Amino acid sequence: MIYLNGQFMPLEEARVPVLDRGFIFGDGVYELIPVYSRRPFRLVEHLQRLEHSLRGIRLPNPHTPDEWSRLIQEVIARNPWEDQAVYLQVTRGVAKRDHAFPVDVQPTVFIMANPLSTPPRTQVERGVACITAADNRWLRCNIKSISLIANVLLRQLAADAGAIETILLRDGFLTEGSASNVFVVRDDMLLAPPQNHLILPGITYDVVLELAQSGGVPFEVREVSEFELRSAQEVMLTSSTKEILPVVEIDGRKVGAGRPGPVFERLYRLYQDFKAQVM
Ligand code: PDD
């Protein structure tokens, strides 16, 4: 069951007019919220980021946080899975095609849930391979825009190469993955690229830094060069669906010893324990 503009219905029955600006211009924003044991994880933070994204595209938020929370809980309740990935999207609505904003148009609000599929054990235990590419996205990557063509093309490069993710480099520095944040370990220090307009402020990124802080893992938020990425002891990806994943190969070369490292193991444990507490 999904939610669309005030109604709950089966996905198959949901229809959006072809003139929706999401379809025509990619004019909208989204969130992806993991749900464990029917409880949305870090809901407040996801809704704050949604608010930020909506402001970024100058679209008034159609709902208060309480309204969002109720709608999301309702979608969760109407679906059969204990663990879900709730996807929500707001577009500027349906209007005659014109780049400038339409007046008096209702935004389109869509919420769906799918079973949450976290990475298979083998990926967590053995690690995953990534490739790198030049980050050719726009300069407002802190907005969770539905205009994802650059991310789609970049991710497909990884798929073509049999890799899991494309790690992006801009002007000689690490930004993030096509759909994840990237952390690096050097000299036993966890390094995180700063949250600015070049990356999405990941909710999982924040959780990982909080866990590093409380768990005594030394970390630093600072720019990470391409050289530092390529000669790192450890590299890991984070996202709401990937949680934390160890990267053991980049562009066909081993990362560190070529297997998941101790900083990953520690953070992964802390993350699973933290999840278990909120479940
Ligand atoms: N993507 N950076 C990008 C470009 C992303 O698309 C995502 C998440 C992240 C990680 O953010 P978070 O920890 O809040 O999930 C970073 C989601 C999962 C998606 O597009 O499906």
Residues whose N, C-alpha, C, O or C-beta is under 5 A from the ligand:
A	BS01	PDD	L32 E176 G177 S178 A179 S180 N181 L200 P201 G202 I203 T204 Y205 T238 S239 S240 T241
